[in-house]
Amino acid sequence: MTKTDRLTQLFGKQIAQGEFEPASALPSEAELCERFDTSRNVMREVIKVLSTKRLIDAQRHRGLFVMPSEQWNYLDADVLEWVLEKGVNPSLVRSLIEVRSLIEPTISRWAAERATAVDLVDIEASFNLMAANPKNVEVFHEADIRFHRAVLVASHNVVIQQLSDAVGALQRAIFDYTFQTGIEHMDLTVREHRALFDAIRCKNPEAAEEASRRMVTRTASRAVAGLDKAEGVRV
């Protein structure tokens, strides 16, 4: 990782986690260079990157400002990870769950229509890793994320494919609220993924869409229930 990458991570995380208030003015470029002990060239590159993530508004002759939080690019995996690292944001997570529930069934339909032999190998490998590790939570969860990423890639929609990192970041963020131990739950999760893989493999778009809808609906219900419970505890 370069110095620019490290500083982008550090400064971006500070903004996303509230060290600088949204919609507030940032220190000048010279002050930021001193704060982070870096050169103007590096600082300018960092500002440019964070501007593309819509964390910073950098306009000539106006100075630097933190963008209002509702304008941040939450489909950027870095932004999503930085925000959620400090603690789950219920409103943001609910919004992301709604988007996932909206798009994943359609993505699965497209995958059933368009998946290549290579795509099927990737999806099956991820499924097999899940099925073989019901007692290894970490491996199971990472395989689950890989499974959904492989399905998304199999949609062969270049715009949708750019969401793969964000979807994975969301899955990691809500894992504590959606994961249930116990053989019955693990068996159900494996069966749901098997049904989706089979539908894609058999090129059955309707079955793939329905299998995905059942899966994301159940996940969304658990996530919302978990968030409600967590908010109740905080109150």
Secondary structure, DSSP 8 states (H G I E B T S, - for coil): --HHHHHHHHHHHHHHTTSS-TT-B---HHHHHHHHT--HHHHHHHHHHHHHTTSEEEETTTEEEE--GGGS-TTSHHHHHHHHHTS--HHHHHHHHHHHHHHHHHHHHHHHHH--HHHHHHHHHHHHHHHH-TT-HHHHHHHHHHHHHHHHHTT--HHHHTTHHHHHHHHHHHHHHH---SHHHHHHHHHHHHHHHHHHHTT-HHHHHHHHHHHHHHHHHHHHHHHHHHHHHH-
